[in-house]
Amino acid sequence: MNDKIRDILDQTAKLPVKAATLSDDADLHEAGLTSFASVQLMLALEDAFDIEFPEQMLNRRTFASIKAIQSAIAELTQTAA
């Protein structure tokens, strides 16, 4: 899952650094993730993982780091199963 998230970040987030260089806990907003890129990232993650982020998860905290994204996806895929 981690590699897939990093690939999607590289494709959609337009960060000035490669996602592979970021730690799982690195603040993606400090790394350059904009609000527009967050929306693009969310849509790509929904497609890639066949999930839908509920309204209560549409906040800065959900997309704050790779670890936070992994946690959100794990929660959503668990509840869908």
PyMOL Python script that loads the backbone (N, CA, C, O; Angstrom):
from pymol import cmd

cmd.read_pdbstr("""\
ATOM      1  N   MET A   1       0.826  -1.194   0.000  1.00  0.00           N
ATOM      2  CA  MET A   1       0.000   0.000   0.000  1.00  0.00           C
ATOM      3  C   MET A   1       0.870   1.259   0.000  1.00  0.00           C
ATOM      4  O   MET A   1       0.556   2.242  -0.671  1.00  0.00           O
ATOM      5  N   ASN A   2       1.960   1.215   0.757  1.00  0.00           N
ATOM      6  CA  ASN A   2       2.847   2.361   0.880  1.00  0.00           C
ATOM      7  C   ASN A   2       3.384   2.798  -0.481  1.00  0.00           C
ATOM      8  O   ASN A   2       3.359   3.985  -0.807  1.00  0.00           O
ATOM      9  N   ASP A   3       3.871   1.843  -1.276  1.00  0.00           N
ATOM     10  CA  ASP A   3       4.420   2.174  -2.595  1.00  0.00           C
ATOM     11  C   ASP A   3       3.348   2.747  -3.512  1.00  0.00           C
ATOM     12  O   ASP A   3       3.605   3.682  -4.271  1.00  0.00           O
ATOM     13  N   LYS A   4       2.167   2.193  -3.439  1.00  0.00           N
ATOM     14  CA  LYS A   4       1.058   2.661  -4.278  1.00  0.00           C
ATOM     15  C   LYS A   4       0.696   4.106  -3.922  1.00  0.00           C
ATOM     16  O   LYS A   4       0.462   4.925  -4.811  1.00  0.00           O
ATOM     17  N   ILE A   5       0.651   4.413  -2.634  1.00  0.00           N
ATOM     18  CA  ILE A   5       0.357   5.778  -2.188  1.00  0.00           C
ATOM     19  C   ILE A   5       1.444   6.725  -2.674  1.00  0.00           C
ATOM     20  O   ILE A   5       1.148   7.820  -3.151  1.00  0.00           O
ATOM     21  N   ARG A   6       2.693   6.312  -2.556  1.00  0.00           N
ATOM     22  CA  ARG A   6       3.810   7.152  -3.007  1.00  0.00           C
ATOM     23  C   ARG A   6       3.742   7.392  -4.519  1.00  0.00           C
ATOM     24  O   ARG A   6       4.002   8.504  -4.979  1.00  0.00           O
ATOM     25  N   ASP A   7       3.398   6.365  -5.288  1.00  0.00           N
ATOM     26  CA  ASP A   7       3.251   6.526  -6.740  1.00  0.00           C
ATOM     27  C   ASP A   7       2.149   7.532  -7.064  1.00  0.00           C
ATOM     28  O   ASP A   7       2.312   8.391  -7.930  1.00  0.00           O
ATOM     29  N   ILE A   8       1.034   7.413  -6.361  1.00  0.00           N
ATOM     30  CA  ILE A   8      -0.089   8.329  -6.589  1.00  0.00           C
ATOM     31  C   ILE A   8       0.298   9.751  -6.189  1.00  0.00           C
ATOM     32  O   ILE A   8      -0.064  10.709  -6.872  1.00  0.00           O
ATOM     33  N   LEU A   9       1.024   9.892  -5.098  1.00  0.00           N
ATOM     34  CA  LEU A   9       1.515  11.214  -4.691  1.00  0.00           C
ATOM     35  C   LEU A   9       2.375  11.828  -5.791  1.00  0.00           C
ATOM     36  O   LEU A   9       2.211  12.999  -6.133  1.00  0.00           O
ATOM     37  N   ASP A  10       3.291  11.037  -6.342  1.00  0.00           N
ATOM     38  CA  ASP A  10       4.161  11.541  -7.408  1.00  0.00           C
ATOM     39  C   ASP A  10       3.356  11.962  -8.634  1.00  0.00           C
ATOM     40  O   ASP A  10       3.695  12.945  -9.294  1.00  0.00           O
ATOM     41  N   GLN A  11       2.302  11.228  -8.937  1.00  0.00           N
ATOM     42  CA  GLN A  11       1.493  11.515 -10.126  1.00  0.00           C
ATOM     43  C   GLN A  11       0.554  12.705  -9.940  1.00  0.00           C
ATOM     44  O   GLN A  11       0.295  13.439 -10.894  1.00  0.00           O
ATOM     45  N   THR A  12       0.046  12.903  -8.739  1.00  0.00           N
ATOM     46  CA  THR A  12      -1.020  13.898  -8.553  1.00  0.00           C
ATOM     47  C   THR A  12      -0.641  15.114  -7.723  1.00  0.00           C
ATOM     48  O   THR A  12      -1.168  16.202  -7.955  1.00  0.00           O
ATOM     49  N   ALA A  13       0.256  14.956  -6.769  1.00  0.00           N
ATOM     50  CA  ALA A  13       0.492  16.022  -5.793  1.00  0.00           C
ATOM     51  C   ALA A  13       1.433  17.110  -6.289  1.00  0.00           C
ATOM     52  O   ALA A  13       1.426  18.220  -5.758  1.00  0.00           O
ATOM     53  N   LYS A  14       2.235  16.811  -7.286  1.00  0.00           N
ATOM     54  CA  LYS A  14       3.177  17.793  -7.840  1.00  0.00           C
ATOM     55  C   LYS A  14       4.083  18.387  -6.754  1.00  0.00           C
ATOM     56  O   LYS A  14       4.347  19.589  -6.731  1.00  0.00           O
ATOM     57  N   LEU A  15       4.550  17.513  -5.859  1.00  0.00           N
ATOM     58  CA  LEU A  15       5.460  17.958  -4.806  1.00  0.00           C
ATOM     59  C   LEU A  15       6.824  18.273  -5.418  1.00  0.00           C
ATOM     60  O   LEU A  15       7.194  17.684  -6.433  1.00  0.00           O
ATOM     61  N   PRO A  16       7.570  19.186  -4.819  1.00  0.00           N
ATOM     62  CA  PRO A  16       8.896  19.507  -5.347  1.00  0.00           C
ATOM     63  C   PRO A  16       9.931  18.400  -5.095  1.00  0.00           C
ATOM     64  O   PRO A  16      11.047  18.465  -5.610  1.00  0.00           O
ATOM     65  N   VAL A  17       9.562  17.399  -4.312  1.00  0.00           N
ATOM     66  CA  VAL A  17      10.450  16.256  -4.041  1.00  0.00           C
ATOM     67  C   VAL A  17       9.705  14.970  -4.368  1.00  0.00           C
ATOM     68  O   VAL A  17       8.474  14.944  -4.370  1.00  0.00           O
ATOM     69  N   LYS A  18      10.441  13.913  -4.641  1.00  0.00           N
ATOM     70  CA  LYS A  18       9.830  12.610  -4.897  1.00  0.00           C
ATOM     71  C   LYS A  18       9.272  12.058  -3.586  1.00  0.00           C
ATOM     72  O   LYS A  18       9.875  12.218  -2.525  1.00  0.00           O
ATOM     73  N   ALA A  19       8.129  11.416  -3.675  1.00  0.00           N
ATOM     74  CA  ALA A  19       7.498  10.841  -2.488  1.00  0.00           C
ATOM     75  C   ALA A  19       8.395   9.802  -1.827  1.00  0.00           C
ATOM     76  O   ALA A  19       8.328   9.609  -0.613  1.00  0.00           O
ATOM     77  N   ALA A  20       9.229   9.136  -2.612  1.00  0.00           N
ATOM     78  CA  ALA A  20      10.132   8.118  -2.061  1.00  0.00           C
ATOM     79  C   ALA A  20      11.131   8.711  -1.073  1.00  0.00           C
ATOM     80  O   ALA A  20      11.663   7.995  -0.225  1.00  0.00           O
ATOM     81  N   THR A  21      11.388  10.010  -1.175  1.00  0.00           N
ATOM     82  CA  THR A  21      12.357  10.641  -0.276  1.00  0.00           C
ATOM     83  C   THR A  21      11.728  11.082   1.044  1.00  0.00           C
ATOM     84  O   THR A  21      12.440  11.485   1.965  1.00  0.00           O
ATOM     85  N   LEU A  22      10.411  11.010   1.141  1.00  0.00           N
ATOM     86  CA  LEU A  22       9.709  11.446   2.351  1.00  0.00           C
ATOM     87  C   LEU A  22       9.519  10.287   3.322  1.00  0.00           C
ATOM     88  O   LEU A  22       9.257   9.157   2.912  1.00  0.00           O
ATOM     89  N   SER A  23       9.652  10.577   4.595  1.00  0.00           N
ATOM     90  CA  SER A  23       9.351   9.554   5.600  1.00  0.00           C
ATOM     91  C   SER A  23       7.838   9.386   5.679  1.00  0.00           C
ATOM     92  O   SER A  23       7.086  10.242   5.213  1.00  0.00           O
ATOM     93  N   ASP A  24       7.406   8.299   6.262  1.00  0.00           N
ATOM     94  CA  ASP A  24       5.966   8.053   6.402  1.00  0.00           C
ATOM     95  C   ASP A  24       5.286   9.129   7.245  1.00  0.00           C
ATOM     96  O   ASP A  24       4.095   9.393   7.077  1.00  0.00           O
ATOM     97  N   ASP A  25       6.043   9.747   8.149  1.00  0.00           N
ATOM     98  CA  ASP A  25       5.491  10.763   9.047  1.00  0.00           C
ATOM     99  C   ASP A  25       5.698  12.194   8.560  1.00  0.00           C
ATOM    100  O   ASP A  25       5.244  13.137   9.208  1.00  0.00           O
ATOM    101  N   ALA A  26       6.376  12.365   7.433  1.00  0.00           N
ATOM    102  CA  ALA A  26       6.656  13.715   6.928  1.00  0.00           C
ATOM    103  C   ALA A  26       5.355  14.460   6.645  1.00  0.00           C
ATOM    104  O   ALA A  26       4.407  13.887   6.108  1.00  0.00           O
ATOM    105  N   ASP A  27       5.317  15.727   7.006  1.00  0.00           N
ATOM    106  CA  ASP A  27       4.139  16.566   6.776  1.00  0.00           C
ATOM    107  C   ASP A  27       4.053  16.893   5.286  1.00  0.00           C
ATOM    108  O   ASP A  27       4.888  17.623   4.752  1.00  0.00           O
ATOM    109  N   LEU A  28       3.044  16.350   4.627  1.00  0.00           N
ATOM    110  CA  LEU A  28       2.903  16.543   3.182  1.00  0.00           C
ATOM    111  C   LEU A  28       2.583  17.992   2.831  1.00  0.00           C
ATOM    112  O   LEU A  28       2.949  18.462   1.753  1.00  0.00           O
ATOM    113  N   HIS A  29       1.911  18.696   3.717  1.00  0.00           N
ATOM    114  CA  HIS A  29       1.588  20.098   3.458  1.00  0.00           C
ATOM    115  C   HIS A  29       2.860  20.939   3.512  1.00  0.00           C
ATOM    116  O   HIS A  29       3.039  21.848   2.702  1.00  0.00           O
ATOM    117  N   GLU A  30       3.739  20.640   4.459  1.00  0.00           N
ATOM    118  CA  GLU A  30       5.024  21.332   4.524  1.00  0.00           C
ATOM    119  C   GLU A  30       5.891  20.981   3.323  1.00  0.00           C
ATOM    120  O   GLU A  30       6.724  21.782   2.898  1.00  0.00           O
ATOM    121  N   ALA A  31       5.696  19.779   2.774  1.00  0.00           N
ATOM    122  CA  ALA A  31       6.456  19.340   1.603  1.00  0.00           C
ATOM    123  C   ALA A  31       5.919  19.956   0.312  1.00  0.00           C
ATOM    124  O   ALA A  31       6.515  19.780  -0.750  1.00  0.00           O
ATOM    125  N   GLY A  32       4.797  20.678   0.393  1.00  0.00           N
ATOM    126  CA  GLY A  32       4.280  21.374  -0.775  1.00  0.00           C
ATOM    127  C   GLY A  32       2.910  20.949  -1.260  1.00  0.00           C
ATOM    128  O   GLY A  32       2.466  21.408  -2.313  1.00  0.00           O
ATOM    129  N   LEU A  33       2.223  20.085  -0.522  1.00  0.00           N
ATOM    130  CA  LEU A  33       0.884  19.650  -0.922  1.00  0.00           C
ATOM    131  C   LEU A  33      -0.105  20.808  -0.770  1.00  0.00           C
ATOM    132  O   LEU A  33      -0.301  21.327   0.329  1.00  0.00           O
ATOM    133  N   THR A  34      -0.721  21.202  -1.874  1.00  0.00           N
ATOM    134  CA  THR A  34      -1.698  22.294  -1.858  1.00  0.00           C
ATOM    135  C   THR A  34      -3.103  21.737  -1.664  1.00  0.00           C
ATOM    136  O   THR A  34      -3.312  20.526  -1.736  1.00  0.00           O
ATOM    137  N   SER A  35      -4.057  22.615  -1.420  1.00  0.00           N
ATOM    138  CA  SER A  35      -5.438  22.154  -1.256  1.00  0.00           C
ATOM    139  C   SER A  35      -5.961  21.561  -2.562  1.00  0.00           C
ATOM    140  O   SER A  35      -6.684  20.565  -2.539  1.00  0.00           O
ATOM    141  N   PHE A  36      -5.605  22.158  -3.698  1.00  0.00           N
ATOM    142  CA  PHE A  36      -6.024  21.606  -4.991  1.00  0.00           C
ATOM    143  C   PHE A  36      -5.414  20.224  -5.195  1.00  0.00           C
ATOM    144  O   PHE A  36      -6.100  19.296  -5.625  1.00  0.00           O
ATOM    145  N   ALA A  37      -4.131  20.086  -4.887  1.00  0.00           N
ATOM    146  CA  ALA A  37      -3.460  18.792  -5.037  1.00  0.00           C
ATOM    147  C   ALA A  37      -4.051  17.762  -4.080  1.00  0.00           C
ATOM    148  O   ALA A  37      -4.092  16.575  -4.405  1.00  0.00           O
ATOM    149  N   SER A  38      -4.506  18.192  -2.916  1.00  0.00           N
ATOM    150  CA  SER A  38      -5.151  17.276  -1.966  1.00  0.00           C
ATOM    151  C   SER A  38      -6.409  16.665  -2.567  1.00  0.00           C
ATOM    152  O   SER A  38      -6.685  15.480  -2.380  1.00  0.00           O
ATOM    153  N   VAL A  39      -7.167  17.480  -3.286  1.00  0.00           N
ATOM    154  CA  VAL A  39      -8.384  16.984  -3.936  1.00  0.00           C
ATOM    155  C   VAL A  39      -8.015  15.990  -5.034  1.00  0.00           C
ATOM    156  O   VAL A  39      -8.632  14.931  -5.148  1.00  0.00           O
ATOM    157  N   GLN A  40      -7.011  16.330  -5.841  1.00  0.00           N
ATOM    158  CA  GLN A  40      -6.551  15.426  -6.898  1.00  0.00           C
ATOM    159  C   GLN A  40      -6.068  14.108  -6.292  1.00  0.00           C
ATOM    160  O   GLN A  40      -6.364  13.030  -6.807  1.00  0.00           O
ATOM    161  N   LEU A  41      -5.327  14.209  -5.202  1.00  0.00           N
ATOM    162  CA  LEU A  41      -4.818  13.035  -4.497  1.00  0.00           C
ATOM    163  C   LEU A  41      -5.971  12.182  -3.980  1.00  0.00           C
ATOM    164  O   LEU A  41      -5.969  10.963  -4.149  1.00  0.00           O
ATOM    165  N   MET A  42      -6.947  12.816  -3.355  1.00  0.00           N
ATOM    166  CA  MET A  42      -8.097  12.089  -2.822  1.00  0.00           C
ATOM    167  C   MET A  42      -8.819  11.317  -3.925  1.00  0.00           C
ATOM    168  O   MET A  42      -9.141  10.142  -3.748  1.00  0.00           O
ATOM    169  N   LEU A  43      -9.071  11.960  -5.048  1.00  0.00           N
ATOM    170  CA  LEU A  43      -9.770  11.306  -6.158  1.00  0.00           C
ATOM    171  C   LEU A  43      -8.971  10.125  -6.701  1.00  0.00           C
ATOM    172  O   LEU A  43      -9.535   9.071  -6.994  1.00  0.00           O
ATOM    173  N   ALA A  44      -7.666  10.302  -6.833  1.00  0.00           N
ATOM    174  CA  ALA A  44      -6.815   9.217  -7.330  1.00  0.00           C
ATOM    175  C   ALA A  44      -6.775   8.055  -6.344  1.00  0.00           C
ATOM    176  O   ALA A  44      -6.787   6.895  -6.755  1.00  0.00           O
ATOM    177  N   LEU A  45      -6.728   8.353  -5.054  1.00  0.00           N
ATOM    178  CA  LEU A  45      -6.734   7.300  -4.033  1.00  0.00           C
ATOM    179  C   LEU A  45      -8.061   6.549  -4.039  1.00  0.00           C
ATOM    180  O   LEU A  45      -8.084   5.326  -3.900  1.00  0.00           O
ATOM    181  N   GLU A  46      -9.157   7.273  -4.198  1.00  0.00           N
ATOM    182  CA  GLU A  46     -10.469   6.625  -4.256  1.00  0.00           C
ATOM    183  C   GLU A  46     -10.530   5.650  -5.426  1.00  0.00           C
ATOM    184  O   GLU A  46     -11.032   4.535  -5.281  1.00  0.00           O
ATOM    185  N   ASP A  47     -10.028   6.061  -6.574  1.00  0.00           N
ATOM    186  CA  ASP A  47     -10.017   5.177  -7.748  1.00  0.00           C
ATOM    187  C   ASP A  47      -9.101   3.979  -7.537  1.00  0.00           C
ATOM    188  O   ASP A  47      -9.481   2.842  -7.817  1.00  0.00           O
ATOM    189  N   ALA A  48      -7.903   4.235  -7.047  1.00  0.00           N
ATOM    190  CA  ALA A  48      -6.897   3.178  -6.910  1.00  0.00           C
ATOM    191  C   ALA A  48      -7.280   2.123  -5.880  1.00  0.00           C
ATOM    192  O   ALA A  48      -6.999   0.939  -6.067  1.00  0.00           O
ATOM    193  N   PHE A  49      -7.916   2.545  -4.798  1.00  0.00           N
ATOM    194  CA  PHE A  49      -8.240   1.621  -3.709  1.00  0.00           C
ATOM    195  C   PHE A  49      -9.726   1.260  -3.652  1.00  0.00           C
ATOM    196  O   PHE A  49     -10.163   0.548  -2.748  1.00  0.00           O
ATOM    197  N   ASP A  50     -10.493   1.752  -4.614  1.00  0.00           N
ATOM    198  CA  ASP A  50     -11.933   1.481  -4.686  1.00  0.00           C
ATOM    199  C   ASP A  50     -12.624   1.818  -3.357  1.00  0.00           C
ATOM    200  O   ASP A  50     -13.331   1.000  -2.768  1.00  0.00           O
ATOM    201  N   ILE A  51     -12.390   3.043  -2.920  1.00  0.00           N
ATOM    202  CA  ILE A  51     -12.962   3.540  -1.669  1.00  0.00           C
ATOM    203  C   ILE A  51     -13.607   4.896  -1.933  1.00  0.00           C
ATOM    204  O   ILE A  51     -13.470   5.468  -3.014  1.00  0.00           O
ATOM    205  N   GLU A  52     -14.307   5.392  -0.928  1.00  0.00           N
ATOM    206  CA  GLU A  52     -14.832   6.754  -0.978  1.00  0.00           C
ATOM    207  C   GLU A  52     -14.609   7.383   0.389  1.00  0.00           C
ATOM    208  O   GLU A  52     -15.060   6.863   1.409  1.00  0.00           O
ATOM    209  N   PHE A  53     -13.906   8.510   0.392  1.00  0.00           N
ATOM    210  CA  PHE A  53     -13.665   9.203   1.648  1.00  0.00           C
ATOM    211  C   PHE A  53     -14.959   9.884   2.095  1.00  0.00           C
ATOM    212  O   PHE A  53     -15.505  10.710   1.363  1.00  0.00           O
ATOM    213  N   PRO A  54     -15.457   9.544   3.291  1.00  0.00           N
ATOM    214  CA  PRO A  54     -16.660  10.212   3.791  1.00  0.00           C
ATOM    215  C   PRO A  54     -16.339  11.661   4.164  1.00  0.00           C
ATOM    216  O   PRO A  54     -15.182  12.024   4.374  1.00  0.00           O
ATOM    217  N   GLU A  55     -17.368  12.460   4.240  1.00  0.00           N
ATOM    218  CA  GLU A  55     -17.207  13.887   4.504  1.00  0.00           C
ATOM    219  C   GLU A  55     -16.373  14.170   5.753  1.00  0.00           C
ATOM    220  O   GLU A  55     -15.562  15.096   5.754  1.00  0.00           O
ATOM    221  N   GLN A  56     -16.561  13.389   6.809  1.00  0.00           N
ATOM    222  CA  GLN A  56     -15.822  13.656   8.051  1.00  0.00           C
ATOM    223  C   GLN A  56     -14.319  13.399   7.908  1.00  0.00           C
ATOM    224  O   GLN A  56     -13.540  13.828   8.759  1.00  0.00           O
ATOM    225  N   MET A  57     -13.903  12.707   6.845  1.00  0.00           N
ATOM    226  CA  MET A  57     -12.474  12.468   6.625  1.00  0.00           C
ATOM    227  C   MET A  57     -11.858  13.483   5.663  1.00  0.00           C
ATOM    228  O   MET A  57     -10.653  13.452   5.413  1.00  0.00           O
ATOM    229  N   LEU A  58     -12.669  14.367   5.132  1.00  0.00           N
ATOM    230  CA  LEU A  58     -12.167  15.357   4.182  1.00  0.00           C
ATOM    231  C   LEU A  58     -11.613  16.552   4.937  1.00  0.00           C
ATOM    232  O   LEU A  58     -12.224  17.619   5.002  1.00  0.00           O
ATOM    233  N   ASN A  59     -10.435  16.335   5.505  1.00  0.00           N
ATOM    234  CA  ASN A  59      -9.770  17.388   6.262  1.00  0.00           C
ATOM    235  C   ASN A  59      -8.258  17.265   6.108  1.00  0.00           C
ATOM    236  O   ASN A  59      -7.743  16.257   5.626  1.00  0.00           O
ATOM    237  N   ARG A  60      -7.584  18.287   6.518  1.00  0.00           N
ATOM    238  CA  ARG A  60      -6.125  18.367   6.385  1.00  0.00           C
ATOM    239  C   ARG A  60      -5.426  17.205   7.100  1.00  0.00           C
ATOM    240  O   ARG A  60      -4.419  16.693   6.611  1.00  0.00           O
ATOM    241  N   ARG A  61      -5.943  16.799   8.225  1.00  0.00           N
ATOM    242  CA  ARG A  61      -5.338  15.743   9.041  1.00  0.00           C
ATOM    243  C   ARG A  61      -5.286  14.407   8.295  1.00  0.00           C
ATOM    244  O   ARG A  61      -4.302  13.676   8.407  1.00  0.00           O
ATOM    245  N   THR A  62      -6.336  14.083   7.535  1.00  0.00           N
ATOM    246  CA  THR A  62      -6.390  12.813   6.802  1.00  0.00           C
ATOM    247  C   THR A  62      -5.264  12.707   5.789  1.00  0.00           C
ATOM    248  O   THR A  62      -4.748  11.617   5.543  1.00  0.00           O
ATOM    249  N   PHE A  63      -4.876  13.837   5.196  1.00  0.00           N
ATOM    250  CA  PHE A  63      -3.862  13.852   4.146  1.00  0.00           C
ATOM    251  C   PHE A  63      -2.566  14.513   4.616  1.00  0.00           C
ATOM    252  O   PHE A  63      -1.795  15.027   3.805  1.00  0.00           O
ATOM    253  N   ALA A  64      -2.333  14.498   5.928  1.00  0.00           N
ATOM    254  CA  ALA A  64      -1.172  15.170   6.501  1.00  0.00           C
ATOM    255  C   ALA A  64       0.138  14.443   6.230  1.00  0.00           C
ATOM    256  O   ALA A  64       1.190  15.074   6.130  1.00  0.00           O
ATOM    257  N   SER A  65       0.079  13.121   6.112  1.00  0.00           N
ATOM    258  CA  SER A  65       1.296  12.330   5.914  1.00  0.00           C
ATOM    259  C   SER A  65       0.934  11.023   5.217  1.00  0.00           C
ATOM    260  O   SER A  65      -0.237  10.655   5.116  1.00  0.00           O
ATOM    261  N   ILE A  66       1.942  10.346   4.749  1.00  0.00           N
ATOM    262  CA  ILE A  66       1.715   9.041   4.128  1.00  0.00           C
ATOM    263  C   ILE A  66       1.116   8.087   5.160  1.00  0.00           C
ATOM    264  O   ILE A  66       0.221   7.303   4.846  1.00  0.00           O
ATOM    265  N   LYS A  67       1.613   8.161   6.383  1.00  0.00           N
ATOM    266  CA  LYS A  67       1.092   7.313   7.457  1.00  0.00           C
ATOM    267  C   LYS A  67      -0.391   7.594   7.718  1.00  0.00           C
ATOM    268  O   LYS A  67      -1.171   6.664   7.921  1.00  0.00           O
ATOM    269  N   ALA A  68      -0.780   8.865   7.714  1.00  0.00           N
ATOM    270  CA  ALA A  68      -2.185   9.233   7.930  1.00  0.00           C
ATOM    271  C   ALA A  68      -3.060   8.721   6.789  1.00  0.00           C
ATOM    272  O   ALA A  68      -4.175   8.250   7.017  1.00  0.00           O
ATOM    273  N   ILE A  69      -2.554   8.815   5.570  1.00  0.00           N
ATOM    274  CA  ILE A  69      -3.301   8.317   4.410  1.00  0.00           C
ATOM    275  C   ILE A  69      -3.464   6.805   4.506  1.00  0.00           C
ATOM    276  O   ILE A  69      -4.551   6.278   4.269  1.00  0.00           O
ATOM    277  N   GLN A  70      -2.384   6.107   4.853  1.00  0.00           N
ATOM    278  CA  GLN A  70      -2.452   4.647   5.014  1.00  0.00           C
ATOM    279  C   GLN A  70      -3.496   4.268   6.055  1.00  0.00           C
ATOM    280  O   GLN A  70      -4.282   3.343   5.849  1.00  0.00           O
ATOM    281  N   SER A  71      -3.502   4.975   7.157  1.00  0.00           N
ATOM    282  CA  SER A  71      -4.445   4.695   8.236  1.00  0.00           C
ATOM    283  C   SER A  71      -5.886   4.901   7.765  1.00  0.00           C
ATOM    284  O   SER A  71      -6.760   4.084   8.057  1.00  0.00           O
ATOM    285  N   ALA A  72      -6.127   5.980   7.045  1.00  0.00           N
ATOM    286  CA  ALA A  72      -7.473   6.260   6.540  1.00  0.00           C
ATOM    287  C   ALA A  72      -7.922   5.186   5.554  1.00  0.00           C
ATOM    288  O   ALA A  72      -9.058   4.717   5.613  1.00  0.00           O
ATOM    289  N   ILE A  73      -7.024   4.798   4.648  1.00  0.00           N
ATOM    290  CA  ILE A  73      -7.370   3.771   3.663  1.00  0.00           C
ATOM    291  C   ILE A  73      -7.625   2.439   4.355  1.00  0.00           C
ATOM    292  O   ILE A  73      -8.568   1.729   4.007  1.00  0.00           O
ATOM    293  N   ALA A  74      -6.795   2.097   5.329  1.00  0.00           N
ATOM    294  CA  ALA A  74      -6.981   0.846   6.070  1.00  0.00           C
ATOM    295  C   ALA A  74      -8.341   0.844   6.765  1.00  0.00           C
ATOM    296  O   ALA A  74      -9.050  -0.162   6.748  1.00  0.00           O
ATOM    297  N   GLU A  75      -8.694   1.957   7.367  1.00  0.00           N
ATOM    298  CA  GLU A  75      -9.991   2.061   8.045  1.00  0.00           C
ATOM    299  C   GLU A  75     -11.139   1.908   7.045  1.00  0.00           C
ATOM    300  O   GLU A  75     -12.118   1.214   7.323  1.00  0.00           O
ATOM    301  N   LEU A  76     -11.019   2.548   5.896  1.00  0.00           N
ATOM    302  CA  LEU A  76     -12.093   2.494   4.899  1.00  0.00           C
ATOM    303  C   LEU A  76     -12.205   1.130   4.237  1.00  0.00           C
ATOM    304  O   LEU A  76     -13.311   0.687   3.927  1.00  0.00           O
ATOM    305  N   THR A  77     -11.093   0.464   4.015  1.00  0.00           N
ATOM    306  CA  THR A  77     -11.158  -0.858   3.389  1.00  0.00           C
ATOM    307  C   THR A  77     -11.634  -1.904   4.386  1.00  0.00           C
ATOM    308  O   THR A  77     -12.250  -2.894   3.990  1.00  0.00           O
ATOM    309  N   GLN A  78     -11.359  -1.704   5.671  1.00  0.00           N
ATOM    310  CA  GLN A  78     -11.845  -2.616   6.707  1.00  0.00           C
ATOM    311  C   GLN A  78     -13.354  -2.521   6.852  1.00  0.00           C
ATOM    312  O   GLN A  78     -14.038  -3.538   6.972  1.00  0.00           O
ATOM    313  N   THR A  79     -13.873  -1.293   6.841  1.00  0.00           N
ATOM    314  CA  THR A  79     -15.311  -1.121   7.014  1.00  0.00           C
ATOM    315  C   THR A  79     -16.080  -1.559   5.773  1.00  0.00           C
ATOM    316  O   THR A  79     -17.259  -1.899   5.861  1.00  0.00           O
ATOM    317  N   ALA A  80     -15.419  -1.553   4.623  1.00  0.00           N
ATOM    318  CA  ALA A  80     -16.077  -1.982   3.384  1.00  0.00           C
ATOM    319  C   ALA A  80     -16.132  -3.498   3.271  1.00  0.00           C
ATOM    320  O   ALA A  80     -16.964  -4.038   2.542  1.00  0.00           O
ATOM    321  N   ALA A  81     -15.248  -4.189   3.989  1.00  0.00           N
ATOM    322  CA  ALA A  81     -15.173  -5.659   3.895  1.00  0.00           C
ATOM    323  C   ALA A  81     -16.278  -6.331   4.673  1.00  0.00           C
ATOM    324  O   ALA A  81     -16.357  -7.559   4.697  1.00  0.00           O
TER     325      ALA A  81
END
""", "prot")
cmd.dss("prot")
cmd.show_as("cartoon", "prot")
cmd.util.cbc("prot")
cmd.orient("prot")
